[in-house]
Amino acid sequence: MAKKDKPIVLYPAYFDLGRSREEGRKVPRNMAVPGPKVEEVHQAAKALGLQAIIDPDRSHPNTPFQKEGRVLIQGNYVKTSVVRRIAERMKTTRAGTT
């Protein structure tokens, strides 16, 4: 399978302010949000024009007992840039609702 055929997998843990880097957070603390949900990650990806689908009942490898779900992004993107753009979008969306 070619790399471009594999989706980018995003877990809410990547954006969780309450987790450390060792626990799965991938963004800096100043870009993280408290308690992100898979639907919120999905909405941020859709708002950025990415082809995103929710894969429910999946868990982050560090917490196999928590079925928080994951988002799959189709397309030929660099994962780190997608993660940062989604984190920024989630942060601005939450800032606008508070």
N, C-alpha and C positions, 0 to 999 in steps of 0.2 A: 504494500500500500504506500503510495507516494505521500510525502509529508503534507502536501496541500490538500489531500483528501481527508486527513485526520482533523477533527474539530479541536478547537481550543477549549479546554475544560476549566471552568471557573467555579469555585466553591465560595459560599458566603464567608467562610473563615478567612479568605484572602483579605477581606476588607474590615474585619472585626477588631475594633479598638480594644476589646477585652482580652485579646489573645496576643501572645508573644510571637516573635518570628519562629521560634522553635515549635510553637503550637499551630503554625500554619499561616500566620498573617504575612502577606507579601508586599504590602504598601507601608510607607512610613506612618508613624502614629498621627502626624498632622493631616494625613489624607484618609485615615481610617474613620469609621463610624461605629457607634455602639450598636450591637445586636442586629446586623443586617440580615435580611431574609432573602431567600432565593428569588422571590417575586420582585424584590427591589433591585437585585442585580440584573434580572431579566429586563425590567422596565428601563433601567439605565442603558443597557446594551441596545435595546430597540430604539431609544431616543437618539442614540448615536448612529443609527442607520445600519446596525450590524444584524446579520441573520442569526437570531438567537432562539434556542428552544430550551425549555425546562426539562430536566431529567429528574423526576421526583424519586423519593425513596433511595437516594444515594447518600453516602456519607464520605466525609473527608477521611483520608487514610489515618490521620492521627486520632480521630474520634469515630471509630467504626460503629459505636453504639448509638450515635446521634444521626438520624436520617434527616438531614437538613436539605438534601437535594443539591443539584448542581445545574449550571447553565452551560450549554454547548454552543460555541460560536463557529459558524461555518465561514470559510474564506481563508485567503492566504495573508494572514496578519502575523505580526510579531507579538507574542503573548505579553511580554512586559509592557509594551505600549498600550495594548488593549486593557490590561489590568489598571494601569495608571489613568487612562481616559475614563474608564467606568468609575473608578474611585472618585475622580474629580466631579463627575456628573452626579454621583450619589451625594457627595458633600454639598454641592450647590443646590440640589433638589431639597435636601433636608434643611438647608439654611433658609430657603424660600418658604418653607412650611412652618417654621417656628416663629 
